[in-house]
């Protein structure tokens, strides 16, 4: 399944708040569709609950189904809680780090910023949004007027709230540092990651 490029508020109405997908809020409260108002009272199956949690991850981090399956496989091979490791892998993607530092309004905007060569990791240009960052990595904006102006404009208009504890940011020189792996309590997305692992238990 390809990456989603359709209406974002429609997804937010269906799945709930997704900070990485959009900063906008919908005026409508009911889920989208002809039977949206009745969908809230309809009994939801266990499969549907797990599917919704999986979709939250996909849309919030802007990844394809194939990418998410690969992340699930990698998390299951690692020691520790598969659910938390899965979230760590997604949170440590370069596009998400750029978003979490407030350099871009959404993960999708951060992905485009990385793709267009505006971001450096450890003073090396990286244009791969899925690049896995590590503790002690430094994230800087490329020393070009256009790059710095773009990030400065985003940081002036955004109010992303407190910076997560695993990140540090120097707004004067547009440089950030990853101090450690992200802790579960600093992940802004409201999700039950164990249900995602269960959803894929028979698929991978």
Buried (B, 14 or more C-beta within 10 A) or exposed (E): EEEBEEEBBBBBBBBEEBBBBBEEEBEEEBBBEEEBEEBEEEEEEEEEBBBBBBBBBBBBBBBEEEBBBBBBEBBBEEEEBBBBBBBBBBBBBBBBBBBBBBBBBBBBBBBBBBEEEBBBBEEEEBBEBBBEBEEEBBBBBBEEEEBBEBBBEBBEEBEBEEBBEBBBBEEEEBBBBBEEBBEEEBBBBEBBBBBBBBBBEEEE
